[in-house]
Amino acid sequence: MILVVGHKGMLGQELMALFGSSARGVDVDDIDITDLQSVQRVLVTLKPRVVVNAAAYTDVDGCESNAELAMQVNGEGVAHLAMVTKEIGAKLVHVSTDYVFDGSKGSPYLEDDLLKPLNVYGESKLAGEMNTWFNPDHLIVRTQWLYGHAGKNFVETMLKLAAERKELSVVDDQIGSPTWTYDLARAIKALMDNNCTGTYHAANAGFVSWNGFAKEIFRLAGLDTVVKPMTTTELGRPATRPLYSTLDCSKLVQDTGFVPQPWQDALKRYLELRPTK
Ligand SMILES: NC(=O)c1ccc[n+]([C@@H]2O[C@H](COP(=O)([O-])OP(=O)(O)OC[C@H]3O[C@@H](n4cnc5c(N)ncnc54)[C@H](OP(=O)(O)O)[C@@H]3O)[C@@H](O)[C@H]2O)c1
């Protein structure tokens, strides 16, 4: 049995839909990953073959003012999962982020590039990556700019704002690959099916700025909302973001045959399948 930890989250719900009856899900009501005893109790009782950790403290700006909680969930929580999966002979699949990089490379990041987070969230996720090593049978999947039908995300925020305003300013100096959780879940499954271990990058193909992403959302949704440029400095969020942190996914393609679709195609499909709100 596959156990999805964080099954109520945006990616967790997508993984549950994909794994179907071969999976069980737990979330913060059933397991607190910051508490070793809680992790032991759940994992020893359920005895999963694989644990997929989709639980995290994902509020990037919130992490700046709650650094201790960020480290407990994103760092120590992963240590607990790694130690207990090792104890019960299970594999640990862990999801991480492009925010472990500083964005200064100037080309897509490879799995073994220099890790240099710029913010507390990235530091805590890096600690989590290190802590997976308590279980040698682990897989780390780094991804970025997620959106999915099951969660609060950039696409939904833009569509909500467009219903209220004719004109929006969106940052045009951060570049990344918008990634649909539907595609990420399939990439994770492909890695698991191929018994991959170690670190992999998985994101939709191609890259764009948040500004370009917003324009494509509105174009596909048939909206004439005007999207004006603004800089990251002008936006002034608490957490520093990497400016160019696209992920090179060729190792995923090479080892599994799974080819991520272009971000524009994924977005089009996401909007077509989006339930009317
Ligand atoms: N979202 C992105 O753009 C993005 C980008 C790159 C990487 N990632 C990574 O992708 C993974 C999935 O992200 P997501 O956006 O799907 O996350 P999400 O929607 O925020 O879901 C995370 C889930 O974890 C639960 N959780 C929080 N603390 C917990 C604890 N102590 N014990 C057990 N469960 C706990 C949350 O419960 P509550 O909601 O009740 O707190 C929530 O259900 C994460 O590892 C994230 O770091 C995300």
The ligand as an ORCA input file, in Angstrom:
! r2SCAN-3c Opt
* xyz 0 1
  N       2.647     24.889     -4.199
  C       3.742     25.105     -4.925
  O       3.793     26.004     -5.795
  C       4.956     24.232     -4.718
  C       6.108     24.475     -5.482
  C       7.223     23.640     -5.302
  C       7.181     22.606     -4.401
  N       6.065     22.392     -3.648
  C       6.044     21.275     -2.693
  O       5.049     20.370     -3.124
  C       4.494     19.694     -1.974
  C       2.974     19.790     -2.030
  O       2.610     21.180     -2.036
  P       1.080     21.647     -2.015
  O       1.043     23.024     -2.590
  O       0.211     20.575     -2.547
  O       0.855     21.778     -0.424
  P      -0.466     22.156      0.379
  O      -1.642     22.277     -0.541
  O      -0.123     23.313      1.256
  O      -0.712     20.836      1.271
  C       0.124     20.496      2.324
  C      -0.656     19.611      3.274
  O       0.198     19.275      4.367
  C      -0.548     19.399      5.581
  N       0.323     19.607      6.736
  C       0.872     20.766      7.170
  N       1.565     20.555      8.307
  C       1.465     19.232      8.594
  C       1.938     18.417      9.659
  N       2.673     18.914     10.664
  N       1.660     17.087      9.630
  C       0.899     16.573      8.637
  N       0.406     17.298      7.618
  C       0.682     18.627      7.597
  C      -1.419     20.608      5.302
  O      -2.473     20.703      6.237
  P      -3.050     22.191      6.589
  O      -3.513     22.777      5.288
  O      -4.166     21.906      7.539
  O      -1.915     22.952      7.176
  C      -1.888     20.309      3.884
  O      -3.015     19.464      3.851
  C       5.149     20.353     -0.770
  O       6.245     19.577     -0.355
  C       5.664     21.691     -1.288
  O       6.762     22.154     -0.538
  C       4.943     23.184     -3.787
*
